[in-house]
């Protein structure tokens, strides 16, 4: 079985196994335990359970620290259920049940810490309420590989010509300080960046005085939002001028924080490795990874 005592005393191992520092882990444990107890009470009430709480066989993941370690290792290292079972002295079926039970608890914990990105915006007032004072939004799309489907229609839907692989895709918006403010729903990899932007209604409620920093994949956004900074595309049969090339370099450099954000997200192997779960759980993975990234930034600050 995994030696958690050794890991939780070593900063380097904590980062490698959990994606959090010792201080950050300790800050989450109590909130995680409180939300776990709430989830268990709600589950018991829904089942109409009358047996006294605490009865029956004792769980292998008996402490809050062990439960939080379990779900963080799953997201950070993304082992198969068989490997996770060996690490925590469980069987693969138990691991699957624990993952399904603990993912919502981790989401509630990060929500209580107010570090989860917004998923939907319905008005300009709501945008200003969520992001007061934000004048610059760095927007880009990120893809991660998924298993190739045996269904031909699904296969074509998920094939990304850009990545030459079957992928799933999100658009994220961050501020220059690298905090993820907004995360779009997960879509199939064949969607173009601009098409995803157009279909996501939340982007229609960005105030006109907020500047959008975009890459060349979002050509055409300038027709719906005038205040943008975007590298110029090379015109047909003509080269860019030296001034235009220099301007493109400056814009790309100032957009770099969003690329750092995606690199930080994909330190979680559930986003870096080929996705192998089902039922859209990948949307939950990137949502929680974004919350953990924001939590890391908040604790550093």
N, C-alpha and C positions, 0 to 999 in steps of 0.2 A: 504493500500500500504506500501511497505518496507520503513523504515526510513533510507535512505542512509546517511543523514547528521550525524546521531548517529554512524553509522558503520565507516564512514570515519574519525572519530575523535578518534577512539579506536583501538589501535594496535592489541589487542587480537581478537576483532571482525573482523578486516581486514584479519587477518591470517585465521580465521575460515570460513569466507564467500567467500573471494577472493583468498586465498593462497598467498597473497602478503602483504608486509608491506605498510604503508602509503607513505613512500618515494618512494618505487618501483612503486606503483600505479600512483603517481603524475608524475614519470619519463616516464611512458608509455602513459599517456593521450594525450599529444600533438602529439606524433608520430602516435598514433591510430587515432586521428581526421584527421590528414593529409592524412593517407592512406584510411580512410573512404570516404573523399571527392574525392579522386582519383577514388575509386571504383564506386561512384555514377556518376561521370562525364563519366567514361567509359561505364557504364550501359545506361546512357542517350544517348550517342553517338551511341551505338549499336542499340537502339530502334529508332533512328532518331528523338528524342524528340526536338520540337521547342519551347515549352512553356518556359517562363522565369523561371530560377532556383529559387526555393523557393515558387512557386505557389502551390495551392491546399491545402488539409487538412494537418494540422501540425501533425507530428509524435508524438506519446506518449513518445518515447525515444528521447527527444528533444536536449539533451546536450551530448557532448563527454563522460563526466564522467558517465552519465546514460547508454550509450551504452556499454562502457567498463565494467561497473558493471554488466550489464545484461549477457554478454557472460562469464565473469569470474565466476559469481555465478552458471551459468549453468554447467561449467566444474568442479568447485570445489564441489558443492553440488549435482549436477546431479538430479534435481527434474524432475518430469514429466511435460509435457507442461501445464497441467491443474494447477499444483501448481505454476509453473513459471508465468502463466497468472494472478493468484491471487496476487502474489508478486509485479508484475509490472503493474497491472490494465490494462491487455490486454485480448484478448481471445486466446484459445489454437492455433488456426490457425495462428494468428499473431506471436505467439512465435516461431512456426516452421519456418516461413518466416524470422524472425529476426536472428535465429540461423544460417540458411543457408547463410544469408547475412554477418553476423559478423565473422564467423569462418575464411573465407579467409582474412578478414581485420586484424584479430589478427595474422594470419600467416605472412602477409606482415610486420606487426609491429615488430614481433620477428625476422623476416629475416633482417630487417633494423638494428636491434640491434645486429645482427650477433651472435645469441645464439642458432639457430636451428641446430640440428645434421645433418650430411651429410647422404644422403640416397643411393648414388651410387658412387662407385669409379671405374674408368676404366683403370688406369695405376699406376705404382709406383710413377711416377713424380707427378701425381695428389694427391696421398696419402701424399707425402712430402710437396706439396703445401698447403694442408688443415691442416696437423698436423706436422709442423716443430718442430724437437726436441723431439717428443714423442718416448720414448724407451720402454715403458711398456703399454700394452693394457689389460684391464680386460674385459673378454668376458663372457657373460652368457645369458641364455634365460629366458624370463618371460611370464607367462600366466595370462589371466584374463577371468572370466566366461562370457559366452554368453547364451542367451535363447536357450532352446532345440528346434530344428527344428522339424516340423511335417513331413518333407520329410526324409525317411529312409536313403537315400544315404548321404544327408547332415548331418544327425544326426551322422552317423558312422564317417564321415570325421572330425567332430569337437569334437568327444569324446576323451578326454585325459585319458589314463589309469593311468598315474602318479597322476593326480589331482582327478580322479574319477568324472569328470564333463565335460560338453561341454565348450570348451575354444577357445580362439584366442591367437596367440603367436608371439613374436618378439625376435630377438637376438639384444642385445645392446653391444656396446663397449665403455668403459669409461677409463679415465686416473686415476692414483692414487689419484688425487685431486677431483675425483667424477664428473667431467664434462663429459656429454654424447657426445662422438665424432661421433659415427655412430649408426644408427638405421635401421635395416633391414625392408623390407616390411612385413606387417602382414599376417600370414598364419594360416591355421586351426590347432587346437590343437593336432591332432593325429601325426603330424610330430615330429620325434625325433630330439633332439638338433644337433647331428652330421649330420643328413641328411639335416637339414636346413643350417648348416654351409657349407656343400659341394655344395648345390645348389646356395648359395649366391656368385656370382662371385667376388664381391668386396673384399672378404677375400683373394683372390688369389694374390692381389697386395700389400700385406703387406710386407715391406722390411724384409730381413732375419735377420737383426740386431735388429729388434723389437721383444721383448719377449711377448708371449701371456700367460696370466694367466687364466687357464681354470679349470672347475670342472670335475668330473668323467664322466659326460654325454657326453663329447667330446672325448672319447677314440678313437684313430685312427688318430687324427689331427697331431700327431707327424710324420706321414709318409709323410705329405705334407708341414709341417712347422717344422723345426728341433728345433727352439729356443722357447721352451714352458716350462712352469712350471705348473705341474698338479699333484694332489695327486695320489699316487699309489693305484691301485685296488687290493683287496685281491685275491691272486692266488687260483685256485681251489685246494682243499684238503691241503691247507697250510695257516698258519697265517703270517701276516706281522711281521717283526722284530720290536724290540723296537725303533731302529733308524729310520726305515721307518715310524712308527706311529708318532714319533716326527717330522719328516720332513713333513708329511701330515698336522700336526697341524700348523706348521709355514706357509706353503703354503696357507692353508685355512684362516689363520688370515690375511695374506697379500692380499688375494682376497676379504676381507670383504667390502671394499668400493663399489664394484658393488652391493652387497646386500643392502647397505645403499641407493644406488641410486634407486633401485626398491622400497624400502620402501618409499622414498621421492616421487617418481612418483605416488604411489598409495594413497598418501594423497589426490590426486584429485579423487573424488568419481566417476567420469566418467570411471576410470580404476579399482576402487575397487568394485563398485556395479555390478550386472549382466547387461551386455550390452543389450540394448533393441532397439537401432536404426537399420536402414537398410542401404543397399548400401555401405558397407565398411567404414562407417563414423568412425568406431573404429580406423582405421589407422590414420585418422586426429586427433583424440583425443590424442593418445599416442604421436604423433609427436609434437603437441602443448604443451602437458604436459612436454615433454622433453625440449622444448624451455623455458618454464616457470621455470623449475628446473634449467637450466643453467643460466637463468637471475637472479634467486635468488642467486646462487653461485657467479656470477659476482658482484652483488651489495654488498654482504657480504665482498668480497675481496677488 
